[in-house]
Amino acid sequence: MALALSLGQRGQGTCWPNPAVGCVIVRDGRIVGRGWTQPGGRPHGETQALAQAGESARGATAYVSLEPCSHHGQTPPCAEALIKAGVSRVVSAIEDSDPRVAGQGFAMLREAGIEVTTGVLADQAARDHAGFFLKTEQGRPFVTLKLASSFDGRIATSSGHSKWITGPIARRAVHAMRARHDAVMVGAGTARADDPSLTVRDLGIEAQPVRVVVSRHLDIPLMGQLARTASQIPVWLCHGPSPDPERARAWEGLGARLIPCALEEHHIDAADLLQQLGQAGLTRVFCEGGSALAASLLADDLVDELVGFSAGLTIGAEGLSAIGSLGLETLDAAPRFELIEARAVGPDVLHRWARSLR
C-alpha cells in the first residue's frame, strides 16, 4: 500500500479533476503490475496496473490507494475492470467521498465474490487525496500557502526588493512543490511587483500548472511574463464583478481565462474564489502570496497546509510583512497548525504545517 500511495503521488498536479490514484498488483508475493492515474485523469491507476499484469492479475491481490470507481464516466468503472481481470482480493486505503462511488465500488467487488480489505494506511491516503475530497465535499480545492521569508518574517525590504531571500536549493524545492499542484496562485500585487512566470523550471516537467492571479480590477501588466505566455501555459484571472472592459478583452485576446468572483468589502471574497476554482476542476492550489491574499485565506480558514522557507537574514520592522493584517486581538483567535516536517534545505530551513483534515 505504501508503494501504491507513492505511485499515486506521481499523478498529483497532472490528473485533475480526477484523484491521483496508485495501484499495485501482487501475485504469489511478486509485483506483477503497477500504475497511477495518467495526465488528464485517464487512464486510471487500476487500468494501468491491470494492463501491465495481463493474465497474471487472475487470482492476484490489488492494492489501491482509493476505492475503485463504480460509475461510468469517460472510462468504464475500475471496479468492473478488476472483476473482469479475475483478481481475488482488493486492499484499499480509503473510501471515495464522491457520491457517485462512496462505498459502491467496494460493494460491487464484494458482490462479485472478491475479498475486500479497507483502511490500510488510511491517514496517509486522506492527506494524499485531501484536494479531491475537499472538492467533492466542500466544492473547493486544497490550499497550500507557501511563504519564503527572513528570520524576522519579512518577504522584502521597504523598497520591495526580495530577490533572493532564500537560496537556489530552496527555490528548486518550490518548483518541485508547484509541480505537485494543479495551480499556482498569487495576488495582483505580487504579479505587478515581481513579474513572475509561475512555471516549473529545470525539473524536466512538461505539464505546467495553471497560473492563477487574483486581481479585482485586472490591473496586471499586459506586457509581463504572464501575458507573453498566456497562449502557451494557462493563465486564469480571478476578478471582481465589474472589471475594466478593455483590459478584460485584452487578456482574453492573449488567451487568458477570466473568472468573475464575488466581493467581500473591497477585495475578492476568498471563499467564493475557491468555490470558483473548484467548479473549474482544480483540486490542489499552491498559493505563493502576497501578504493580502495570504491574510484573506487565513482569515476565512481556507488554508490547509503552510509551507515556510526561512532564511538566516534579518530585514527589520520596515520590511514588508509576509502576511497582511488579520485583525486579531487574542491568540485564541489565531489560526493554528501542526508541525509535520522541518529540515534544512541548503542554508535555509523548510517547515511544513498542516491542520487536521477530517
PALUMGU-636281 format. One record per residue (C-alpha): residue in one letter; x, y, z; residue number from 1. Coordinates in steps of 0.02 Angstrom, whole numbers, always signed. Each point is the difference from the previous one (the first is absolute). Layout:
BEGIN
+------+--------+--------+--------+-----+
| code |     xx |     yy |     zz | pos |
+------+--------+--------+--------+-----+
|    A |      X |      Y |      Z | NUM |
...
+------+--------+--------+--------+-----+
This chain:
BEGIN
+------+--------+--------+--------+-----+
| code |     xx |     yy |     zz | pos |
+------+--------+--------+--------+-----+
|    M |     +0 |     +0 |     +0 |   1 |
|    A |   +144 |   +118 |    +35 |   2 |
|    L |    +59 |    -29 |   -178 |   3 |
|    A |   -176 |    +29 |    -68 |   4 |
|    L |     -8 |   +165 |    +93 |   5 |
|    S |   +170 |    +55 |    -64 |   6 |
|    L |    -51 |    -45 |   -177 |   7 |
|    G |   -160 |    +99 |    +19 |   8 |
|    Q |    +99 |   +153 |    +51 |   9 |
|    R |    +82 |     -1 |   -171 |  10 |
|    G |   -166 |    +54 |    -74 |  11 |
|    Q |    -24 |   +149 |   +115 |  12 |
|    G |    -10 |   +161 |    -99 |  13 |
|    T |    -33 |    -84 |   -167 |  14 |
|    C |   -163 |   -100 |    +14 |  15 |
|    W |   -126 |   +126 |    +69 |  16 |
|    P |   -149 |     -1 |    +17 |  17 |
|    N |    +25 |   -188 |    +30 |  18 |
|    P |    +87 |    -67 |   +155 |  19 |
|    A |   +182 |    -55 |    -11 |  20 |
|    V |    -14 |   -188 |    +32 |  21 |
|    G |   +137 |   -130 |    +10 |  22 |
|    C |    -23 |   -187 |    -21 |  23 |
|    V |   +115 |   -149 |    +29 |  24 |
|    I |    -47 |   -179 |    -49 |  25 |
|    V |    +86 |   -142 |    +92 |  26 |
|    R |     -7 |   -186 |    -38 |  27 |
|    D |    +93 |   -133 |    +97 |  28 |
|    G |   +101 |   +132 |    +91 |  29 |
|    R |    +60 |    +84 |   -160 |  30 |
|    I |    -53 |   +167 |    -74 |  31 |
|    V |    -73 |    -35 |   -172 |  32 |
|    G |    -76 |   +168 |    -39 |  33 |
|    R |     +1 |   +180 |    +59 |  34 |
|    G |    -73 |   +162 |    -61 |  35 |
|    W |    -61 |   +174 |    +43 |  36 |
|    T |   -126 |   +123 |    -70 |  37 |
|    Q |    +68 |    +73 |   -161 |  38 |
|    P |     +4 |   +184 |    -54 |  39 |
|    G |   -174 |    +64 |    -35 |  40 |
|    G |    -74 |   -128 |   +119 |  41 |
|    R |     +0 |   -150 |   -116 |  42 |
|    P |    +41 |   -143 |     -3 |  43 |
|    H |    -30 |    -32 |   +183 |  44 |
|    G |   +130 |    -81 |   +111 |  45 |
|    E |    -90 |   -168 |     +8 |  46 |
|    T |    -14 |     -8 |   -190 |  47 |
|    Q |   +186 |    +34 |    -18 |  48 |
|    A |    +47 |   -133 |   +127 |  49 |
|    L |   -117 |   -131 |    -74 |  50 |
|    A |    +68 |    +30 |   -174 |  51 |
|    Q |   +176 |    -31 |    +64 |  52 |
|    A |    -51 |   -155 |    +97 |  53 |
|    G |    -97 |    -81 |   -142 |  54 |
|    E |    -52 |   -179 |    +40 |  55 |
|    S |   +104 |     +5 |   +159 |  56 |
|    A |   -138 |   +106 |    +77 |  57 |
|    R |   -112 |   -154 |    +14 |  58 |
|    G |     +0 |    -56 |   +181 |  59 |
|    A |   +110 |   +147 |    +52 |  60 |
|    T |    -22 |   +135 |   +133 |  61 |
|    A |    -22 |   +181 |    -55 |  62 |
|    Y |    +58 |   +137 |   +119 |  63 |
|    V |    -88 |   +164 |    -42 |  64 |
|    S |    +24 |   +168 |    +85 |  65 |
|    L |   -184 |    +46 |    -21 |  66 |
|    E |   -162 |    -97 |    -19 |  67 |
|    P |    -15 |    -58 |   -182 |  68 |
|    C |   -131 |   +102 |    -93 |  69 |
|    S |   -168 |    -81 |    -37 |  70 |
|    H |    -80 |   +123 |   -121 |  71 |
|    H |    +11 |    +18 |   -189 |  72 |
|    G |    +88 |   +160 |    -50 |  73 |
|    Q |   +117 |    +22 |   -147 |  74 |
|    T |    +70 |   -171 |    +49 |  75 |
|    P |    -85 |   -157 |    +68 |  76 |
|    P |     +0 |    -28 |   +189 |  77 |
|    C |   +165 |    -58 |    +74 |  78 |
|    A |    -95 |   -118 |   +115 |  79 |
|    E |    -70 |    -85 |   -154 |  80 |
|    A |   +174 |    -11 |    -78 |  81 |
|    L |    +68 |    -84 |   +157 |  82 |
|    I |   -143 |   -126 |     -3 |  83 |
|    K |    +27 |    -41 |   -184 |  84 |
|    A |   +186 |    -22 |    +31 |  85 |
|    G |    -37 |   -133 |   +129 |  86 |
|    V |    +88 |    +73 |   +151 |  87 |
|    S |    -43 |    -94 |   +160 |  88 |
|    R |    +30 |   +138 |   +126 |  89 |
|    V |     +0 |   +190 |     +4 |  90 |
|    V |    +86 |    +99 |   +138 |  91 |
|    S |    -48 |   +183 |     +2 |  92 |
|    A |    +61 |   +143 |   +108 |  93 |
|    I |   -158 |   +103 |    +12 |  94 |
|    E |   -179 |    +19 |    -62 |  95 |
|    D |    -35 |   +124 |   -139 |  96 |
|    S |   -101 |   +152 |    +57 |  97 |
|    D |    -71 |    +29 |   -175 |  98 |
|    P |   -188 |    -38 |    +16 |  99 |
|    R |     +9 |    -93 |   -166 | 100 |
|    V |   +112 |   -127 |    +88 | 101 |
|    A |     -4 |    +16 |   +191 | 102 |
|    G |     +6 |   -186 |    +43 | 103 |
|    Q |    -81 |    -62 |   -159 | 104 |
|    G |   +166 |    -53 |    -74 | 105 |
|    F |    +35 |   -110 |   +151 | 106 |
|    A |   -178 |    -69 |     -8 | 107 |
|    M |    +21 |    -45 |   -184 | 108 |
|    L |   +160 |    -94 |    +38 | 109 |
|    R |    -74 |    -96 |   +146 | 110 |
|    E |   -154 |    -48 |   -101 | 111 |
|    A |   +119 |    -76 |   -128 | 112 |
|    G |    +77 |   -108 |   +138 | 113 |
|    I |   +160 |   +102 |    +18 | 114 |
|    E |    +71 |    +19 |   +175 | 115 |
|    V |    +13 |   +185 |    +46 | 116 |
|    T |   +110 |    +73 |   +137 | 117 |
|    T |     -9 |   +186 |    +39 | 118 |
|    G |    +84 |   +128 |   +112 | 119 |
|    V |   +182 |    -45 |    -36 | 120 |
|    L |   +107 |   +158 |    +21 | 121 |
|    A |   -162 |    +99 |     -1 | 122 |
|    D |    +75 |   +155 |    +84 | 123 |
|    Q |   +131 |    +20 |   -136 | 124 |
|    A |   -130 |    -31 |   -134 | 125 |
|    A |   -113 |   +133 |    +76 | 126 |
|    R |   +140 |   +126 |    -14 | 127 |
|    D |    +48 |    -53 |   -177 | 128 |
|    H |   -181 |    +12 |    -59 | 129 |
|    A |    -46 |   +152 |   +105 | 130 |
|    G |    -19 |   +112 |   -152 | 131 |
|    F |   -118 |   -119 |    -89 | 132 |
|    F |    -99 |    -27 |   +160 | 133 |
|    L |    -15 |   +187 |    +33 | 134 |
|    K |    -60 |    +30 |   -177 | 135 |
|    T |   -133 |   -135 |     +9 | 136 |
|    E |    -55 |    +40 |   +179 | 137 |
|    Q |    +21 |   +189 |    +12 | 138 |
|    G |    +19 |    +55 |   -180 | 139 |
|    R |   +173 |    +75 |    +24 | 140 |
|    P |   +180 |    -56 |    -30 | 141 |
|    F |   +133 |    -39 |   +131 | 142 |
|    V |   +103 |   +157 |    +31 | 143 |
|    T |   +186 |     +1 |    +40 | 144 |
|    L |    +65 |   +171 |    +52 | 145 |
|    K |   +186 |    +19 |    -31 | 146 |
|    L |   +101 |   +144 |    +70 | 147 |
|    A |   +187 |    +32 |    -16 | 148 |
|    S |    +54 |   +123 |   +133 | 149 |
|    S |   +145 |    +67 |   +101 | 150 |
|    F |    +29 |    -58 |   +179 | 151 |
|    D |   -109 |   +145 |    +58 | 152 |
|    G |   -145 |    -43 |   -116 | 153 |
|    R |    +28 |   +127 |   -139 | 154 |
|    I |    -20 |    -37 |   -185 | 155 |
|    A |    +85 |   +156 |    -69 | 156 |
|    T |    +87 |   +160 |    +52 | 157 |
|    S |    -99 |   +162 |    +16 | 158 |
|    S |    +42 |    +38 |   -182 | 159 |
|    G |    -73 |   -167 |    -56 | 160 |
|    H |   +167 |    -85 |    -36 | 161 |
|    S |    -22 |   -187 |    +27 | 162 |
|    K |   +119 |    -95 |   -116 | 163 |
|    W |    +59 |   -106 |    +75 | 164 |
|    I |    -43 |    -29 |   +183 | 165 |
|    T |    +24 |   -188 |    -11 | 166 |
|    G |   +133 |    -96 |    -95 | 167 |
|    P |     -6 |   -101 |   -163 | 168 |
|    I |    -29 |   -167 |    +88 | 169 |
|    A |   -156 |    +67 |    +85 | 170 |
|    R |    -62 |    +75 |   -164 | 171 |
|    R |    +24 |   -167 |    -86 | 172 |
|    A |   -104 |    -82 |   +137 | 173 |
|    V |   -137 |   +127 |    -33 | 174 |
|    H |     -2 |    -49 |   -184 | 175 |
|    A |    -23 |   -183 |    +50 | 176 |
|    M |   -146 |    +51 |   +111 | 177 |
|    R |    -79 |    +99 |   -142 | 178 |
|    A |     +8 |   -155 |   -109 | 179 |
|    R |   -107 |    -98 |   +124 | 180 |
|    H |   -140 |   +128 |     -2 | 181 |
|    D |   -131 |    +34 |   -132 | 182 |
|    A |    +26 |   +187 |     +9 | 183 |
|    V |   +118 |   +134 |    +66 | 184 |
|    M |    -90 |   +154 |    +67 | 185 |
|    V |    +57 |   +176 |    +44 | 186 |
|    G |    -81 |   +167 |    +33 | 187 |
|    A |     +4 |   +146 |   -119 | 188 |
|    G |   +129 |    +93 |   +105 | 189 |
|    T |   +123 |   -144 |    -16 | 190 |
|    A |    -33 |    -11 |   -187 | 191 |
|    R |    +36 |   +186 |    -20 | 192 |
|    A |   +151 |     +8 |   +115 | 193 |
|    D |    +90 |   -159 |    -52 | 194 |
|    D |    -58 |    -32 |   -179 | 195 |
|    P |     +6 |   -188 |    +36 | 196 |
|    S |    -16 |   -139 |   -127 | 197 |
|    L |    -71 |   -121 |   +131 | 198 |
|    T |    +61 |   -149 |   -100 | 199 |
|    V |    +94 |   -158 |    +49 | 200 |
|    R |   +177 |    +13 |    -65 | 201 |
|    D |   +158 |   -107 |     -7 | 202 |
|    L |    -88 |   -161 |    +52 | 203 |
|    G |    -44 |    -72 |   -170 | 204 |
|    I |   -186 |    +31 |    +31 | 205 |
|    E |   -107 |    +13 |   -156 | 206 |
|    A |   -175 |    +23 |    +74 | 207 |
|    Q |     -1 |   +172 |    +82 | 208 |
|    P |   -120 |    +50 |   +138 | 209 |
|    V |   -135 |   +128 |    -36 | 210 |
|    R |    +55 |   +176 |    +48 | 211 |
|    V |   -133 |    +89 |   +102 | 212 |
|    V |     +6 |   +186 |    +39 | 213 |
|    V |   -126 |    +80 |   +118 | 214 |
|    S |    -29 |   +177 |    -61 | 215 |
|    R |   -160 |    +95 |    +35 | 216 |
|    H |    +29 |   +128 |   -138 | 217 |
|    L |   +107 |   -105 |   -119 | 218 |
|    D |   +136 |   +129 |    +28 | 219 |
|    I |   +143 |   -116 |    -49 | 220 |
|    P |   +132 |    +50 |   -129 | 221 |
|    L |    -50 |    -50 |   -175 | 222 |
|    M |   +183 |    -10 |    -51 | 223 |
|    G |    +61 |   -112 |   +142 | 224 |
|    Q |    +52 |   -182 |     +0 | 225 |
|    L |   -175 |    -64 |    +36 | 226 |
|    A |    -73 |    +97 |   -146 | 227 |
|    R |   +138 |    -53 |   -120 | 228 |
|    T |    -26 |   -185 |    +38 | 229 |
|    A |   -189 |     -7 |    +28 | 230 |
|    S |    -30 |    -85 |   -167 | 231 |
|    Q |   +123 |   -141 |    +41 | 232 |
|    I |    -28 |    -29 |   +187 | 233 |
|    P |   -171 |    +31 |    +78 | 234 |
|    V |    -30 |   +164 |    +90 | 235 |
|    W |   -160 |    +20 |   +101 | 236 |
|    L |    -44 |   +173 |    +64 | 237 |
|    C |   -120 |     +7 |   +147 | 238 |
|    H |    -78 |   +173 |     +1 | 239 |
|    G |   -141 |   +101 |    +76 | 240 |
|    P |   -173 |    +20 |    -76 | 241 |
|    S |    +41 |   +158 |    -98 | 242 |
|    P |   +173 |    -12 |    -80 | 243 |
|    D |    +59 |   +128 |   -125 | 244 |
|    P |    -76 |    -57 |   -167 | 245 |
|    E |   +153 |    +45 |   -103 | 246 |
|    R |   +117 |    -95 |   +116 | 247 |
|    A |   -118 |   -148 |     +1 | 248 |
|    R |     -2 |     -7 |   -190 | 249 |
|    A |   +188 |    +20 |     -8 | 250 |
|    W |    +32 |   -145 |   +119 | 251 |
|    E |   -125 |   -111 |    -88 | 252 |
|    G |    +86 |    +42 |   -164 | 253 |
|    L |   +163 |    -59 |    +75 | 254 |
|    G |    -80 |   -168 |    +44 | 255 |
|    A |    -37 |    +26 |   +185 | 256 |
|    R |   -155 |    -70 |    +83 | 257 |
|    L |    -99 |   +128 |   +100 | 258 |
|    I |    -92 |    -59 |   +155 | 259 |
|    P |   -119 |   +123 |    +86 | 260 |
|    C |     -6 |    -11 |   +190 | 261 |
|    A |   -104 |    +82 |   +135 | 262 |
|    L |    +67 |   +142 |   +106 | 263 |
|    E |    +16 |     +8 |   +189 | 264 |
|    E |    +10 |   +183 |    +48 | 265 |
|    H |   +136 |    +64 |   -117 | 266 |
|    H |    +89 |   -160 |    -49 | 267 |
|    I |    -35 |   -167 |    -85 | 268 |
|    D |    -99 |   -115 |   +114 | 269 |
|    A |   +123 |   -142 |    +38 | 270 |
|    A |   -136 |   -130 |    +28 | 271 |
|    D |    -84 |    +39 |   -166 | 272 |
|    L |   +169 |     +4 |    -86 | 273 |
|    L |    +35 |   -179 |    +53 | 274 |
|    Q |   -176 |    -56 |    -46 | 275 |
|    Q |    +28 |    +68 |   -175 | 276 |
|    L |   +166 |    -90 |    -14 | 277 |
|    G |    -80 |   -161 |    +63 | 278 |
|    Q |   -138 |    +14 |   -130 | 279 |
|    A |   +135 |    +20 |   -131 | 280 |
|    G |    +70 |   -170 |    +55 | 281 |
|    L |   +150 |    +47 |   +106 | 282 |
|    T |    +37 |   -113 |   +150 | 283 |
|    R |   +168 |    +68 |    +61 | 284 |
|    V |    +55 |   +183 |     -1 | 285 |
|    F |   +173 |    +63 |    +48 | 286 |
|    C |    -16 |   +180 |    +60 | 287 |
|    E |   +160 |   +102 |     +1 | 288 |
|    G |    -72 |   +161 |    +71 | 289 |
|    G |     +5 |   +146 |    +13 | 290 |
|    S |    -37 |    +56 |   +174 | 291 |
|    A |   -179 |    +61 |    -31 | 292 |
|    L |    -55 |   -161 |    -87 | 293 |
|    A |    +84 |   -105 |   +135 | 294 |
|    A |    -90 |    +96 |   +137 | 295 |
|    S |   -167 |    -16 |    -89 | 296 |
|    L |    +17 |   -189 |    -15 | 297 |
|    L |    +57 |    -20 |   +179 | 298 |
|    A |   -136 |   +113 |    +69 | 299 |
|    D |   -133 |   -106 |    -85 | 300 |
|    D |    +79 |   -164 |    +60 | 301 |
|    L |    +36 |    -57 |   -177 | 302 |
|    V |   +184 |    -50 |    +17 | 303 |
|    D |    +29 |   -187 |    +18 | 304 |
|    E |   +190 |     -3 |     +4 | 305 |
|    L |   +134 |   +129 |    +36 | 306 |
|    V |   +171 |    -16 |    -81 | 307 |
|    G |   +132 |   +119 |    +64 | 308 |
|    F |   +177 |    +28 |    -59 | 309 |
|    S |    +97 |   +101 |   +128 | 310 |
|    A |   +167 |    +80 |    -41 | 311 |
|    G |   +137 |    +51 |   +119 | 312 |
|    L |    -12 |   +186 |    -28 | 313 |
|    T |    -96 |   +140 |    +84 | 314 |
|    I |    -83 |   +145 |    -89 | 315 |
|    G |    -79 |    +98 |   +142 | 316 |
|    A |   -168 |    +76 |    +41 | 317 |
|    E |     +3 |   +112 |   -153 | 318 |
|    G |     -2 |   -153 |   -114 | 319 |
|    L |   -158 |    -70 |    -78 | 320 |
|    S |    -94 |   -124 |   +108 | 321 |
|    A |    -30 |   -175 |    -66 | 322 |
|    I |   -184 |     +7 |    +49 | 323 |
|    G |   -117 |   +148 |     +1 | 324 |
|    S |   -111 |    +55 |   +143 | 325 |
|    L |   -112 |   -133 |    +78 | 326 |
|    G |    -81 |   +116 |   +126 | 327 |
|    L |    +37 |   -114 |   +147 | 328 |
|    E |    -12 |    +58 |   +180 | 329 |
|    T |    +31 |   -166 |    +90 | 330 |
|    L |   +107 |   -151 |    -39 | 331 |
|    D |   -152 |   -113 |    +18 | 332 |
|    A |    -65 |    +71 |   -164 | 333 |
|    A |   +162 |    -31 |    -94 | 334 |
|    P |     +1 |   -141 |   -128 | 335 |
|    R |   +107 |   -143 |    +65 | 336 |
|    F |    +83 |   -141 |    -94 | 337 |
|    E |    +93 |   -159 |    +48 | 338 |
|    L |   +182 |    -24 |    -50 | 339 |
|    I |    +22 |   -148 |   -117 | 340 |
|    E |   +175 |    +31 |    -68 | 341 |
|    A |   +154 |   +105 |    +34 | 342 |
|    R |   +168 |    -18 |    -86 | 343 |
|    A |   +146 |    +96 |    -72 | 344 |
|    V |     -9 |    +43 |   -184 | 345 |
|    G |   +174 |    +62 |    -42 | 346 |
|    P |    +31 |   +151 |   +112 | 347 |
|    D |   -187 |    +24 |    +31 | 348 |
|    V |   -131 |    -91 |   +105 | 349 |
|    L |   -158 |    -81 |    -69 | 350 |
|    H |   -145 |    -21 |   +120 | 351 |
|    R |   -170 |    -72 |    -46 | 352 |
|    W |   -157 |    +16 |   +105 | 353 |
|    A |   -169 |    -82 |    -24 | 354 |
|    R |   -168 |     -1 |    +84 | 355 |
|    S |   -107 |   -152 |    +32 | 356 |
|    L |    -90 |    -46 |   -162 | 357 |
|    R |   -140 |   -105 |    +70 | 358 |
+------+--------+--------+--------+-----+
